[in-house]
Amino acid sequence: MPSSSPPEAVCTGGTPPSTQTPASNQIAVYQSTCQGAVNTPVVTLTICVPNTSTCEDVPNILVDIGSTGLRLSHTLSIASELPQESENGPVTECYGFVSGYNYGPVVKATVTLAQQTVNVPVQISDSQIPAPSSCVAMFNSSAPFEPTFNGILGLLFPQDDDGFYYEGGSGPTTISTTLMVQNPVFLLEPPENNGVLLSNFPTVSPTQGALSVSGLLTFGTGSISGLSELDTSNGIITAKYNESSLKAYFDSGSNGFFIDNPTIPTCSSSSLTGFFCGTANKQSAELTGTNGTSLTLNFSIESAQTLFFTGNQDFSSLGGPMPGYFDAGFPAFLYGFTIGVGWDPTTVNSTDEGYFLYGN
């Protein structure tokens, strides 16, 4: 996830030629072409100023089933042209990731997803704007995502009502639900609005990885049969791993397996902070939903130093420590699974939202 360093200029990497053939409800997913990105699945989205022809094709937007809402970098040229939402004053949001907060204005944008367009509230992440003291107190540090990617497409829940909203700088406060940052997929016409699937990624060598990988992001969960469902409690399932029961989740926005295993040596180099530099073969975790359905995930961990030395960018065995948790990050998508997330398309905040789906 984002580092705590100051934001740099927008990533200049573009959209590579696709090896995928998307259907009408799919778009191609590719490895970020931003410099220094690893295990970073991204898409290109067309962002427009509502009711105008002012548009920008924005590459390198992270596909993240571990967060909710579309967030764009303030360094994009289109960002300053999108109209800010206002109720009792201009609306801003403080949204917390594991690594820190994103703060910035909530704007209205027209977004194209495959063959549909939606008007949706979007956050502009801008660490140049001083965040309210209550935001800083809750999340401690700012976590801008530039220059590793240009935005985040958060797909976990239909609507970001866990964010902290401000009106005219005052808050946190309650705002109208129609102004809250939203998952744009939830706003699509049925049957494409009940969830997403990430599929078609290749399996890669655990010791070497791959220079790049590509896959497909599918809107609507009914186009692939035979999927199993792991119900969640607010996006959390359970992992039985290393003789412990841990909170767990799938997160395509995490670039490694971040897990509770103190027996694997961590990296001493400051450039590899947060990763394992030891090897652990034949690892296995049983991931179980609140409905009792389980998935056995077999994987391995290789030294980050060894993996990065290959010059490749996508690794199924990259990992790091996270006490008390099992974060099945993007490497889990490189073992031949289709993995996705679904919700009840008829209502927000129902009991049937944010459940994970998987299949071979």
N, C-alpha and C positions, 0 to 999 in steps of 0.2 A: 504494500500500500504506500501512499505518498510519504516522502521524506519530510523532515522539518526544515530543510534549507529554503532560502528565499526563492521565489519563483523566477524562472528565466524566461526568455522569449519563447513564444509558441513553438512547438516541435515543427520542424520544416519537412519531416518525412512525409511521403505521399502514400497513396493507395497502390499497392503492387498489383500486377496482373493476377487474376484469380484462377486457380486450378479447379474451382468448384463450379457447378452449374445450379444456381439457386432456382427453386420453384417460385411460384407467384407469392408465396407467404414466407419467403426466406431471403436472407442476405448473407453475403460471404463474410466470414471471420478470418482474420489474418494476424500474424505476429506483428506487434508494433514495429514500425519503421523508425521510431524515435531512437536517438542514440542512447545506448546503454540499457535499453529495456530487455528483460528476459522474462519468459513465461508470461507474456502480456497479450491476451487475446483482445483484439480491437475490431471495430467496424468503422465504416465511413457513413455519415449521416448528412443529409441535406437539411440545413437549418435556414429558415426564412423569417423575415419580419412579417408578422401577420398582415394579410390583405395587401401585400405589395409583391413586386418581382425582385426585391432585394434578398438574395439568397447566397449561401456559401456551402460548398461541399467540404465538410470537416472530417478529415481522416483521423485515425488513431484515437478513437473514443473507446475507452475500456468497457468491455462487457462484464458486468459485475452482478452475479446473483447473490451477493452478500450484502448489498445495500439497496436503497430505494430512491429513485428519482434521477432525472437527467441533470448533470452539472457540467458547465462549460467553463473553460479558462477565460479570464478577463483579457488575455492577450490576443484572443481571436478578433479579427476585424469586425465580425458580425455582432460581437458581444455588446458593443457600445450603442448599437442601433436598435436593440430589442427593447420594447417599452416596459418600464418597471411597473409591477403591480402596486396598487395603492388602495388602502381602505381608510383607516384613520391616520393616514400618512404613508409614505413609501415603505413597502414591505421588504425586509431583509431576513435572512435565515442563518442560524448557526447549526451546522450538522456535524455530528461527531463520528469519526472513524476510530479504529483501534489506535492509529498513529497520531491522532489529534483532530482538530476541527477544520472545517471549511466554513468561511463566513463570506457573505456577499448578498447583493440584491436578488430578489425574485422577479423574474421578467416573464413575459409571454412570448412564445416562439411557435412557429409552425414547423413541424418535424415530419419528415418522410420516412416511413418504415415499410420497406418493400414497395407495394403498390398502393398504400394508403397514406394519407396525411392527417395529422391531428394538431390542434392548437392546445398547447400544454404549458403550465407554469414550470419554469426552469430556473435553477440557481446559477448565478454567475459567481464562481469562486474567485475572490479577489483579496489576497492577503495584504494588499496595499491599503485597504480600508481598515482602520482600527476597529477591532471587534469589541463589543460591549464587555464590561468587566465580568458580567454574569456568564458569558460564553467562555471567556478565558478561564474562569474559576472552575467551570464544569469539565473542561477538556484539556486544560493546561497549556498546550502548544498548538500553533497553527501547522497544518499539514498540506501545503499546496502540492498539486500533482504535476505541475510543469517541471521539467520538460519531458518527462517519461511518457505522457500522453496528453491529449488536448481536452479530454472530458471524461466523464464517467456515466455510463448508462446503467443505472441501478434498477434491478428487476425483481427484487425479493418480494415486496408487497405492492398492492395497487397504489398506495398513497403514503407520502412521507408525513405522517402525523406524529412521528417521534422527534422531528426536528424542533428547534426552538426559534420561534418567529418574533420579529420586532416590527413595530409600526412607528415610523419617524424616529427611530433610534430607541424607542421606549419598549420595555418588555423584560423577559419573555411574556408574550401575551397570546390570547386565543384569536385566531383569524378565521375567516370563512373558509370552509373546506375547499371551495372552488379556487381559492388563491394559493393553496398549499402546493408545494412541489409534488409532482405526480409521476408515476411510472407511465410513460406514454403508451405502452402496449395495452394497458388496461382500458385506454380510450378508443382502441380500434373497434371496428365493427366485428360482431361475432361471425365465425367461430374463432377468430384469431386473437381474441382478447382474454382468454382464460389461462394464459401462461406462455412460457417459452421453453425451448429445448436447444441444447448445444450438442452437436453431433458431427460425425464424419471426420473427426481428428484421427490421425494415424497413431499407432503405437510406435514408440521410439526407444532406442537402445538406452537402458538404464545407466550405462557407463559412459556413453558418448552424447546422447541427446540428438538433436537435429538443428540444422541451421535455421529453419523456419517451419511452421506447420500452418495448415489452413483447415477450416471447418465451416459449419453452417449454423446460423442462428434462425430457428424456426419460430414464427409467431402462431400460437395456437398449439395445443398439446395433442390434438386428435389425429395428426397425420402420420404418427408412428405408432404401430400397434405393439402390444405386449409389454407396456411399461408398468412398473410397480411403483407404489406410492409409499413414501415415508412421511407420515403426518408429523408436524412439528408443534412445539410450544414456543410461539414468537420467533420462529425460524431456527429453533434449537432442537437437535435430536440427541441421541446418546451413542457414545462409542465405547465398546469394550476393547481396551488396548493396553498391552503391557501390564496385564493383571489389575487394571484400574478401570473404573467407570467414569467417563469424562463427558463434559458438554461438547457437542460436535455440530458441525455444519459443513455444507459444501459452499465454496466461495471461489468462483472463477477470477475474482479480483485479487486473490492472494497468489503470489508467485512461487509458493512452495507448500509442502506439507509442514504446517506449524503445529507441533505436537508436544505432548508431555513425555519426554524420554531423557532423563538426566544421564543415562549411560552413554549417550552418543556425544563425543567431544564437539564443542563449539569452536568457531574460528577465532583466532587471536588477532588477526589483521583487522585494522579499523575499516578497511574497504569491504570486508566481508561480515561486518557485525550483523548479528541476527540470524546467521546461517550455521548449519552443522559443517564441520570439517572432518568428521569421522565417517565411517562406513557401517551400515547396518543392513544386512541382507535378510530376505525372507521375513519381512514384517507383515503383520496381518491385523486388521481392525474389523470388528463387527459393528456396523452402523445400524441402529434400530430407531424407528419412528415411534411416536406415541401410540400408533395403532398396532404395534408389535411386529410389523414387517421389517425384515433385516436384509442388509447387503454386506457381504464379506468382501473387503477391499484388501487385496494382497499387493504389496509394494516394497520398494527398497529405498534406502537412503545412501547417497554417494557424497563424497566430500565436495563442497561448493568450489573449493580451490581447484580441484581436479576438473570439475565440470566446466568452469569458466575458462580454464586453460585451453579447452578444445576450440574455442572461438564460436561455438554454437550458441543458440539463443533459447531453445526450448528443451526442457529436461523433465523427465518423469520421476526423477529421484532427488530433486532439490528439496531441502527442508531446513527447518530451524526450530528452536525451542519455544514452547508456549505452555507454561505450567497450567494444569487444570483443563486444558482444551485439546480437541482434535480438529484442526482446521484442514479439511480436505480441499486444498487450493487447486490451482490450475493443473498441477501434475496428475491429479486424479482423473482428469479428462483425457489423459494420454495413455489410458489402459484399455481402450476399446469400448468404453461405455458411452451411451447417450445419457446425459444428465440434464435435468431441467428443474423448473419451479412452476407451481401452479397456484391458482386462487379461484375463488368463486367470482365469476364475471358479472354477477347481478348485484353485488353489494360490496362496500368497503367495510373493513373491520368485522367480517364474519368469522365464524370458527373454521371456515374452510378456505384458508388463505395461507400462502407462504409454505406450502408443502413441497417436498422434493420428489422428483421423479427420476427413475433410472431404468435402464434396459441395455441389452447387448445388441 
